[in-house]
Amino acid sequence: MIYKFAIIFSIVLIIIIINLVKKDKLDEKYSILWLIGSFIILIVSIFPNIITFFASKFNVYYPPALMLLFAILILGAYTIHISMIITRQNKMIVRLTQRLGILEEKEKNNNINPKERK
């Protein structure tokens, strides 16, 4: 039952991500990670023995714990990546705001009548 739910969930998630990209609400470069995650969920749901196989390779006695570890590592890396993007965009916003202020000041000074400039 849970595998059927996971299969349906992953297919719905793939459809949602593709629609978001089509509507230009999600960039392609960010959608790739979500699509990969959805396909991984789909594959693990269809072939649940994959979890047991990797757990035995890593000497993990409780296979869902390995899944949880991988999920935490991936989400942590993604959080750091998104934080880097936000930082870069904040710096760009500050630079653009400063440039706009300089341009507005130059425009204001150029619009003053020559008689008023002394």
C-alpha positions in Angstrom: 0.0 0.0 0.0 2.7 2.5 0.9 4.6 1.7 -2.3 1.5 2.5 -4.4 1.2 5.8 -2.5 4.9 6.6 -3.1 4.6 5.8 -6.8 1.5 8.0 -7.2 3.2 10.8 -5.1 6.4 10.7 -7.3 4.4 10.8 -10.5 2.3 13.7 -9.3 5.4 15.5 -8.2 7.0 15.0 -11.6 3.9 16.4 -13.3 3.8 19.4 -11.0 7.5 20.2 -11.6 7.1 20.0 -15.3 4.0 22.2 -15.2 5.9 24.8 -13.1 8.7 24.9 -15.6 6.2 25.2 -18.5 4.5 28.1 -16.7 8.0 29.7 -16.1 7.5 29.6 -12.3 10.5 27.4 -11.8 13.8 27.6 -13.7 15.1 24.5 -15.5 18.3 24.5 -13.4 16.3 24.2 -10.2 13.8 21.7 -11.5 16.5 19.2 -12.4 17.1 18.4 -8.7 13.4 18.0 -8.0 13.0 15.7 -11.0 16.0 13.6 -10.0 14.5 13.3 -6.5 11.1 12.3 -7.9 12.6 9.7 -10.1 14.6 8.3 -7.2 11.4 8.0 -5.2 9.7 6.3 -8.1 12.5 3.8 -8.6 12.8 3.0 -4.9 9.0 2.6 -4.8 9.0 0.2 -7.8 12.0 -1.7 -6.6 12.0 -1.5 -2.8 14.8 -4.1 -2.5 17.3 -1.4 -3.6 17.1 0.1 -0.1 18.1 -3.3 1.4 20.9 -3.8 -1.1 22.5 -0.4 -0.3 22.0 -0.9 3.4 23.8 -4.2 3.3 26.7 -2.6 1.3 27.1 0.1 4.0 26.5 -2.4 6.9 23.4 -0.6 8.1 21.1 -2.9 10.0 17.9 -0.8 9.6 17.6 0.2 5.9 15.1 3.1 6.4 17.8 4.8 8.6 20.1 4.8 5.5 17.3 6.5 3.5 16.9 9.1 6.2 20.6 9.8 6.3 20.8 10.3 2.5 17.7 12.5 2.7 19.2 14.7 5.4 22.6 15.0 3.5 20.9 15.9 0.3 18.6 18.5 2.0 21.5 19.9 3.9 23.5 20.3 0.6 20.5 21.8 -1.1 20.0 24.3 1.7 23.6 25.5 1.5 23.2 25.8 -2.3 20.0 27.9 -2.0 21.7 30.0 0.7 24.6 30.8 -1.6 22.1 31.8 -4.3 20.2 34.1 -2.0 23.4 35.7 -0.8 24.6 36.3 -4.4 21.2 37.8 -5.3 21.1 40.1 -2.2 24.6 41.4 -3.1 23.3 42.1 -6.7 20.3 43.9 -5.3 22.4 46.1 -3.1 24.7 47.0 -6.1 21.7 47.7 -8.3 20.1 49.9 -5.7 23.3 51.8 -5.3 23.7 52.3 -9.0 20.1 53.4 -9.3 20.6 56.0 -6.6 23.7 57.3 -8.3 21.9 57.5 -11.7 18.9 59.3 -10.0 21.3 61.8 -8.4 23.1 62.5 -11.7 19.7 62.9 -13.4 18.5 65.3 -10.7 21.7 67.4 -11.0 21.5 67.5 -14.8 17.9 68.8 -14.7 18.8 71.9 -12.7 18.7 75.1 -14.7 22.2 76.5 -15.5 21.1 79.7 -13.7 20.4 77.8 -10.6 23.9 76.2 -10.6 26.3 78.5 -9.0 
